[in-house]
Amino acid sequence: QVHLAETGGDVVQAGGSLRLSCVANGGTFNGMGWFRQFPGKEREYVAAMGREHYTATYTDSVKGRFTISRDMSLNALFLQMNNLKPEDTGVYYCNADAVMIPRVGGAYWGQGTQVVVSS
């Protein structure tokens, strides 16, 4: 059974940094990624990384501020978030699939971790 566990969400002031972590159990995945959901909005794609070549993609609003990374030995995924803005506030979800993560999300989801950025 696949289980994705996110940690690292917190309350931080604008301009600050957070590092989210996701540990995957029950499988190895070609694609892993991060999504976020704002209050009253649908979940949206943030970033994803493939297993081979560590190819990373980002949504435009986080480019230059967020960095996604993977540790294959730990079966873990990370998201380093710098220069956080109030509009980054939301619940961040880890996502995984046997293929590259599509923009609508792959097969497996974590429970989410809350990020709050105060102005």
OpenMM code with the backbone's topology and positions (N, CA, C; nanometers):
from openmm import Vec3, app, unit

residues = "GLN VAL HIS LEU ALA GLU THR GLY GLY ASP VAL VAL GLN ALA GLY GLY SER LEU ARG LEU SER CYS VAL ALA ASN GLY GLY THR PHE ASN GLY MET GLY TRP PHE ARG GLN PHE PRO GLY LYS GLU ARG GLU TYR VAL ALA ALA MET GLY ARG GLU HIS TYR THR ALA THR TYR THR ASP SER VAL LYS GLY ARG PHE THR ILE SER ARG ASP MET SER LEU ASN ALA LEU PHE LEU GLN MET ASN ASN LEU LYS PRO GLU ASP THR GLY VAL TYR TYR CYS ASN ALA ASP ALA VAL MET ILE PRO ARG VAL GLY GLY ALA TYR TRP GLY GLN GLY THR GLN VAL VAL VAL SER SER".split()
positions = [
    Vec3(0.0848, -0.1182, 0.0000),
    Vec3(0.0000, 0.0000, 0.0000),
    Vec3(0.0890, 0.1240, 0.0000),
    Vec3(0.0584, 0.2155, -0.0885),
    Vec3(0.1376, 0.3368, -0.1008),
    Vec3(0.0967, 0.4375, 0.0061),
    Vec3(0.1967, 0.4980, 0.0673),
    Vec3(0.1715, 0.6026, 0.1658),
    Vec3(0.2729, 0.7136, 0.1457),
    Vec3(0.2232, 0.8353, 0.1317),
    Vec3(0.3079, 0.9529, 0.1187),
    Vec3(0.2857, 1.0414, 0.2400),
    Vec3(0.3933, 1.0785, 0.3069),
    Vec3(0.3823, 1.1579, 0.4298),
    Vec3(0.4605, 1.2870, 0.4140),
    Vec3(0.3878, 1.3994, 0.4191),
    Vec3(0.4519, 1.5305, 0.4080),
    Vec3(0.4776, 1.5894, 0.5454),
    Vec3(0.5869, 1.6613, 0.5568),
    Vec3(0.6174, 1.7385, 0.6768),
    Vec3(0.6806, 1.8703, 0.6340),
    Vec3(0.6875, 1.9631, 0.7294),
    Vec3(0.7595, 2.0868, 0.7041),
    Vec3(0.6740, 2.2110, 0.6936),
    Vec3(0.5429, 2.1955, 0.6857),
    Vec3(0.4582, 2.3126, 0.6798),
    Vec3(0.4651, 2.3916, 0.8100),
    Vec3(0.4488, 2.5241, 0.7985),
    Vec3(0.4615, 2.6089, 0.9167),
    Vec3(0.4066, 2.7466, 0.8849),
    Vec3(0.4128, 2.8329, 0.9840),
    Vec3(0.3782, 2.9742, 0.9657),
    Vec3(0.5091, 3.0516, 0.9538),
    Vec3(0.5203, 3.1326, 0.8499),
    Vec3(0.6437, 3.2058, 0.8260),
    Vec3(0.6090, 3.3452, 0.7737),
    Vec3(0.6965, 3.4395, 0.7984),
    Vec3(0.6735, 3.5741, 0.7479),
    Vec3(0.7119, 3.5839, 0.6009),
    Vec3(0.6524, 3.6768, 0.5324),
    Vec3(0.6858, 3.7011, 0.3921),
    Vec3(0.8355, 3.7255, 0.3783),
    Vec3(0.8946, 3.6654, 0.2763),
    Vec3(1.0382, 3.6733, 0.2560),
    Vec3(1.1154, 3.5596, 0.3196),
    Vec3(1.0482, 3.4828, 0.4028),
    Vec3(1.1137, 3.3719, 0.4701),
    Vec3(1.1204, 3.2467, 0.3854),
    Vec3(1.1695, 3.1393, 0.4461),
    Vec3(1.1910, 3.0130, 0.3763),
    Vec3(1.1324, 2.8969, 0.4547),
    Vec3(1.0944, 2.7937, 0.3823),
    Vec3(1.0525, 2.6667, 0.4403),
    Vec3(1.1014, 2.5542, 0.3511),
    Vec3(1.1196, 2.4379, 0.4110),
    Vec3(1.1565, 2.3187, 0.3337),
    Vec3(1.0558, 2.2094, 0.3643),
    Vec3(0.9837, 2.1695, 0.2625),
    Vec3(0.8875, 2.0614, 0.2765),
    Vec3(0.9536, 1.9289, 0.2407),
    Vec3(0.9132, 1.8246, 0.3111),
    Vec3(0.9637, 1.6902, 0.2843),
    Vec3(0.8476, 1.5949, 0.2636),
    Vec3(0.8712, 1.4948, 0.1820),
    Vec3(0.7719, 1.3902, 0.1593),
    Vec3(0.8461, 1.2573, 0.1528),
    Vec3(0.8069, 1.1648, 0.2371),
    Vec3(0.8653, 1.0316, 0.2349),
    Vec3(0.7621, 0.9341, 0.1799),
    Vec3(0.8029, 0.8570, 0.0823),
    Vec3(0.7126, 0.7617, 0.0179),
    Vec3(0.7412, 0.6201, 0.0664),
    Vec3(0.6356, 0.5479, 0.0979),
    Vec3(0.6453, 0.4062, 0.1337),
    Vec3(0.5499, 0.3262, 0.0467),
    Vec3(0.5891, 0.2024, 0.0191),
    Vec3(0.5009, 0.1146, -0.0570),
    Vec3(0.5245, 0.1152, -0.2050),
    Vec3(0.6314, 0.1797, -0.2506),
    Vec3(0.6592, 0.1785, -0.3933),
    Vec3(0.7712, 0.2732, -0.4284),
    Vec3(0.8236, 0.2559, -0.5473),
    Vec3(0.9178, 0.3528, -0.6030),
    Vec3(0.8504, 0.4140, -0.7246),
    Vec3(0.8780, 0.5401, -0.7476),
    Vec3(0.7993, 0.6153, -0.8439),
    Vec3(0.8888, 0.6864, -0.9432),
    Vec3(0.8486, 0.6809, -1.0671),
    Vec3(0.9205, 0.7564, -1.1677),
    Vec3(0.9002, 0.9060, -1.1452),
    Vec3(0.7774, 0.9455, -1.1255),
    Vec3(0.7465, 1.0857, -1.1061),
    Vec3(0.7014, 1.1158, -0.9642),
    Vec3(0.7526, 1.2265, -0.9091),
    Vec3(0.7036, 1.2778, -0.7820),
    Vec3(0.6928, 1.4286, -0.7957),
    Vec3(0.5956, 1.4850, -0.7263),
    Vec3(0.5753, 1.6281, -0.7403),
    Vec3(0.5024, 1.6884, -0.6227),
    Vec3(0.4905, 1.8211, -0.6304),
    Vec3(0.4200, 1.8982, -0.5289),
    Vec3(0.3044, 1.9741, -0.5936),
    Vec3(0.1936, 1.9754, -0.5231),
    Vec3(0.0768, 2.0539, -0.5607),
    Vec3(0.0366, 2.1373, -0.4400),
    Vec3(-0.0443, 2.2372, -0.4629),
    Vec3(-0.0940, 2.3165, -0.3509),
    Vec3(-0.2388, 2.3557, -0.3772),
    Vec3(-0.3058, 2.3830, -0.2671),
    Vec3(-0.4464, 2.4213, -0.2769),
    Vec3(-0.4709, 2.5420, -0.1897),
    Vec3(-0.5219, 2.6455, -0.2520),
    Vec3(-0.5570, 2.7670, -0.1802),
    Vec3(-0.7007, 2.7558, -0.1322),
    Vec3(-0.7348, 2.8271, -0.0257),
    Vec3(-0.8739, 2.8214, 0.0243),
    Vec3(-0.9741, 2.8560, -0.0852),
    Vec3(-1.0684, 2.7675, -0.1049),
    Vec3(-1.1728, 2.7920, -0.2026),
    Vec3(-1.1330, 2.7686, -0.3466),
    Vec3(-1.0117, 2.7165, -0.3679),
    Vec3(-0.9626, 2.6952, -0.5036),
    Vec3(-0.9314, 2.5477, -0.5269),
    Vec3(-0.9156, 2.5128, -0.6523),
    Vec3(-0.8779, 2.3762, -0.6843),
    Vec3(-0.7273, 2.3578, -0.6637),
    Vec3(-0.6887, 2.2340, -0.6442),
    Vec3(-0.5481, 2.2021, -0.6284),
    Vec3(-0.4720, 2.2368, -0.7562),
    Vec3(-0.3510, 2.2936, -0.7421),
    Vec3(-0.2744, 2.3312, -0.8587),
    Vec3(-0.1322, 2.2768, -0.8531),
    Vec3(-0.0777, 2.2572, -0.9693),
    Vec3(0.0578, 2.2043, -0.9861),
    Vec3(0.1598, 2.3077, -0.9401),
    Vec3(0.2616, 2.2622, -0.8674),
    Vec3(0.3709, 2.3495, -0.8257),
    Vec3(0.5009, 2.3089, -0.8943),
    Vec3(0.5420, 2.1845, -0.8766),
    Vec3(0.6685, 2.1382, -0.9328),
    Vec3(0.6691, 1.9864, -0.9345),
    Vec3(0.7515, 1.9290, -1.0222),
    Vec3(0.7637, 1.7841, -1.0292),
    Vec3(0.9029, 1.7477, -1.0773),
    Vec3(0.9430, 1.6259, -1.0457),
    Vec3(1.0752, 1.5788, -1.0852),
    Vec3(1.0682, 1.4321, -1.1225),
    Vec3(1.1348, 1.3966, -1.2313),
    Vec3(1.1407, 1.2585, -1.2740),
    Vec3(1.2514, 1.1825, -1.2041),
    Vec3(1.2403, 1.0515, -1.2098),
    Vec3(1.3393, 0.9667, -1.1445),
    Vec3(1.4703, 0.9635, -1.2233),
    Vec3(1.4593, 0.9614, -1.3538),
    Vec3(1.5771, 0.9588, -1.4392),
    Vec3(1.6142, 1.1006, -1.4794),
    Vec3(1.7378, 1.1313, -1.4719),
    Vec3(1.7932, 1.2607, -1.5117),
    Vec3(1.7506, 1.3747, -1.4192),
    Vec3(1.6679, 1.3445, -1.3199),
    Vec3(1.6257, 1.4452, -1.2227),
    Vec3(1.5679, 1.5684, -1.2927),
    Vec3(1.4957, 1.5463, -1.4002),
    Vec3(1.4358, 1.6570, -1.4741),
    Vec3(1.3269, 1.7223, -1.3907),
    Vec3(1.3375, 1.8543, -1.3711),
    Vec3(1.2424, 1.9270, -1.2883),
    Vec3(1.1625, 2.0267, -1.3710),
    Vec3(1.0379, 2.0404, -1.3359),
    Vec3(0.9523, 2.1430, -1.3972),
    Vec3(0.8823, 2.2194, -1.2865),
    Vec3(0.8504, 2.3452, -1.3145),
    Vec3(0.7890, 2.4337, -1.2164),
    Vec3(0.6760, 2.5135, -1.2802),
    Vec3(0.5784, 2.5486, -1.1978),
    Vec3(0.4822, 2.6455, -1.2451),
    Vec3(0.5471, 2.7840, -1.2427),
    Vec3(0.5045, 2.8726, -1.3292),
    Vec3(0.5727, 2.9997, -1.3472),
    Vec3(0.5830, 3.0828, -1.2193),
    Vec3(0.4824, 3.0780, -1.1360),
    Vec3(0.4789, 3.1658, -1.0184),
    Vec3(0.5837, 3.1308, -0.9133),
    Vec3(0.6444, 3.0132, -0.9219),
    Vec3(0.7437, 2.9752, -0.8213),
    Vec3(0.8846, 2.9654, -0.8782),
    Vec3(0.9004, 2.9820, -1.0075),
    Vec3(1.0324, 2.9717, -1.0688),
    Vec3(1.1265, 3.0753, -1.0083),
    Vec3(1.2472, 3.0298, -0.9746),
    Vec3(1.3451, 3.1190, -0.9133),
    Vec3(1.3324, 3.1298, -0.7629),
    Vec3(1.2239, 3.0807, -0.7071),
    Vec3(1.2038, 3.0856, -0.5617),
    Vec3(1.1984, 2.9458, -0.4997),
    Vec3(1.1400, 2.8513, -0.5677),
    Vec3(1.1255, 2.7145, -0.5168),
    Vec3(1.2216, 2.6211, -0.5900),
    Vec3(1.2725, 2.5224, -0.5166),
    Vec3(1.3580, 2.4199, -0.5768),
    Vec3(1.3114, 2.2827, -0.5311),
    Vec3(1.2829, 2.1977, -0.6267),
    Vec3(1.2416, 2.0606, -0.5955),
    Vec3(1.3626, 1.9695, -0.6055),
    Vec3(1.3674, 1.8696, -0.5189),
    Vec3(1.4776, 1.7745, -0.5225),
    Vec3(1.4290, 1.6393, -0.4724),
    Vec3(1.5062, 1.5360, -0.5038),
    Vec3(1.4728, 1.3998, -0.4612),
    Vec3(1.5947, 1.3319, -0.4030),
    Vec3(1.5704, 1.2452, -0.3075),
    Vec3(1.6725, 1.1571, -0.2543),
    Vec3(1.6235, 1.0155, -0.2784),
    Vec3(1.6782, 0.9507, -0.3807),
    Vec3(1.6312, 0.8176, -0.4185),
    Vec3(1.6584, 0.7142, -0.3101),
    Vec3(1.7674, 0.7315, -0.2358),
    Vec3(1.8002, 0.6345, -0.1318),
    Vec3(1.6979, 0.6371, -0.0194),
    Vec3(1.6360, 0.7529, 0.0037),
    Vec3(1.5347, 0.7669, 0.1084),
    Vec3(1.3935, 0.7572, 0.0526),
    Vec3(1.3829, 0.7484, -0.0798),
    Vec3(1.2518, 0.7528, -0.1456),
    Vec3(1.1771, 0.8788, -0.1017),
    Vec3(1.2475, 0.9908, -0.1041),
    Vec3(1.1941, 1.1159, -0.0508),
    Vec3(1.1969, 1.2264, -0.1548),
    Vec3(1.1097, 1.3206, -0.1337),
    Vec3(1.0961, 1.4369, -0.2204),
    Vec3(1.0988, 1.5612, -0.1321),
    Vec3(1.1613, 1.6670, -0.1812),
    Vec3(1.1733, 1.7892, -0.1033),
    Vec3(1.1299, 1.9098, -0.1869),
    Vec3(1.0913, 2.0153, -0.1173),
    Vec3(1.0625, 2.1414, -0.1836),
    Vec3(1.1193, 2.2527, -0.0974),
    Vec3(1.2267, 2.3130, -0.1445),
    Vec3(1.2848, 2.4279, -0.0772),
    Vec3(1.2142, 2.5519, -0.1287),
    Vec3(1.1526, 2.6254, -0.0384),
    Vec3(1.0749, 2.7432, -0.0761),
    Vec3(1.1399, 2.8665, -0.0149),
    Vec3(1.1881, 2.9539, -0.0984),
    Vec3(1.2524, 3.0775, -0.0542),
    Vec3(1.1707, 3.1979, -0.0977),
    Vec3(1.1977, 3.3101, -0.0325),
    Vec3(1.1273, 3.4346, -0.0653),
    Vec3(0.9756, 3.4116, -0.0723),
    Vec3(0.9245, 3.3516, 0.0321),
    Vec3(0.7826, 3.3175, 0.0343),
    Vec3(0.6965, 3.4430, 0.0349),
    Vec3(0.5813, 3.4321, -0.0296),
    Vec3(0.4871, 3.5425, -0.0400),
    Vec3(0.3536, 3.5008, 0.0217),
    Vec3(0.2744, 3.5964, 0.0677),
    Vec3(0.1432, 3.5602, 0.1239),
    Vec3(0.0591, 3.4768, 0.0278),
    Vec3(0.0745, 3.4977, -0.1002),
    Vec3(-0.0046, 3.4205, -0.1970),
    Vec3(0.0434, 3.2760, -0.2109),
    Vec3(0.1518, 3.2408, -0.1423),
    Vec3(0.1951, 3.1011, -0.1378),
    Vec3(0.1224, 3.0220, -0.0283),
    Vec3(0.0444, 3.0918, 0.0523),
    Vec3(-0.0289, 3.0256, 0.1603),
    Vec3(-0.1242, 2.9215, 0.1050),
    Vec3(-0.1198, 2.8021, 0.1649),
    Vec3(-0.2091, 2.6964, 0.1209),
    Vec3(-0.1670, 2.5634, 0.1782),
    Vec3(-0.2377, 2.4599, 0.1401),
    Vec3(-0.2016, 2.3241, 0.1779),
    Vec3(-0.1203, 2.2641, 0.0628),
    Vec3(-0.0052, 2.2110, 0.0968),
    Vec3(0.0858, 2.1550, -0.0031),
    Vec3(0.0797, 2.0031, 0.0035),
    Vec3(0.0628, 1.9428, -0.1135),
    Vec3(0.0452, 1.7985, -0.1232),
    Vec3(0.1591, 1.7358, -0.2019),
    Vec3(0.2034, 1.6222, -0.1553),
    Vec3(0.2993, 1.5392, -0.2281),
    Vec3(0.2217, 1.4461, -0.3213),
    Vec3(0.2775, 1.4236, -0.4392),
    Vec3(0.2092, 1.3420, -0.5395),
    Vec3(0.3104, 1.2488, -0.6044),
    Vec3(0.2684, 1.1289, -0.6388),
    Vec3(0.3606, 1.0314, -0.6979),
    Vec3(0.2884, 0.9442, -0.7983),
    Vec3(0.3657, 0.8965, -0.8943),
    Vec3(0.3083, 0.8089, -0.9951),
    Vec3(0.4202, 0.7288, -1.0599),
    Vec3(0.3814, 0.6238, -1.1303),
    Vec3(0.4783, 0.5407, -1.2012),
    Vec3(0.5317, 0.6117, -1.3257),
    Vec3(0.4634, 0.7153, -1.3680),
    Vec3(0.5048, 0.7920, -1.4844),
    Vec3(0.5365, 0.9344, -1.4397),
    Vec3(0.5804, 1.0162, -1.5327),
    Vec3(0.6019, 1.1570, -1.5006),
    Vec3(0.4710, 1.2194, -1.4568),
    Vec3(0.4780, 1.3064, -1.3593),
    Vec3(0.3576, 1.3657, -1.3024),
    Vec3(0.2920, 1.4593, -1.4038),
    Vec3(0.1672, 1.4333, -1.4388),
    Vec3(0.0963, 1.5272, -1.5265),
    Vec3(0.0493, 1.6486, -1.4489),
    Vec3(0.0096, 1.7528, -1.5182),
    Vec3(-0.0321, 1.8767, -1.4537),
    Vec3(-0.1576, 1.8579, -1.3693),
    Vec3(-0.2338, 1.7552, -1.3968),
    Vec3(-0.3544, 1.7309, -1.3167),
    Vec3(-0.3262, 1.6412, -1.1977),
    Vec3(-0.2039, 1.5936, -1.1841),
    Vec3(-0.1682, 1.5091, -1.0722),
    Vec3(-0.1660, 1.3624, -1.1080),
    Vec3(-0.0801, 1.2884, -1.0368),
    Vec3(-0.0675, 1.1464, -1.0587),
    Vec3(-0.1555, 1.0661, -0.9656),
    Vec3(-0.1202, 0.9381, -0.9528),
    Vec3(-0.2098, 0.8429, -0.8874),
    Vec3(-0.2179, 0.8559, -0.7365),
    Vec3(-0.1072, 0.8911, -0.6719),
    Vec3(-0.1003, 0.8839, -0.5263),
    Vec3(-0.0795, 1.0208, -0.4640),
    Vec3(-0.1501, 1.0421, -0.3512),
    Vec3(-0.1471, 1.1713, -0.2832),
    Vec3(-0.1175, 1.1544, -0.1350),
    Vec3(-0.0449, 1.2519, -0.0806),
    Vec3(-0.0302, 1.2583, 0.0635),
    Vec3(-0.1475, 1.3337, 0.1239),
    Vec3(-0.1434, 1.3500, 0.2551),
    Vec3(-0.2514, 1.4175, 0.3268),
    Vec3(-0.2377, 1.5688, 0.3259),
    Vec3(-0.1195, 1.6189, 0.2933),
    Vec3(-0.0991, 1.7621, 0.2855),
    Vec3(-0.0358, 1.8204, 0.4099),
    Vec3(0.0342, 1.9318, 0.3905),
    Vec3(0.0942, 2.0052, 0.5010),
    Vec3(0.0652, 2.1540, 0.4794),
    Vec3(0.0272, 2.2228, 0.5856),
    Vec3(-0.0195, 2.3608, 0.5753),
    Vec3(0.0970, 2.4582, 0.5786),
    Vec3(0.0964, 2.5498, 0.4838),
    Vec3(0.1934, 2.6592, 0.4793),
    Vec3(0.1164, 2.7911, 0.4915),
    Vec3(0.1576, 2.8721, 0.5858),
    Vec3(0.0959, 3.0034, 0.6031),
    Vec3(0.2056, 3.1091, 0.5967),
    Vec3(0.1901, 3.2032, 0.5070),
    Vec3(0.2869, 3.3116, 0.4921),
    Vec3(0.2177, 3.4416, 0.5308),
    Vec3(0.2667, 3.5022, 0.6366),
    Vec3(0.2050, 3.6253, 0.6850),
    Vec3(0.2747, 3.7461, 0.6254),
    Vec3(0.1985, 3.8502, 0.6041),
    Vec3(0.2553, 3.9709, 0.5437),
    Vec3(0.3089, 4.0671, 0.6489),
] * unit.nanometer
topology = app.Topology()
chain = topology.addChain("A")
for resn in residues:
    res = topology.addResidue(resn, chain)
    for name in ("N", "CA", "C"):
        topology.addAtom(name, app.Element.getBySymbol(name[0]), res)
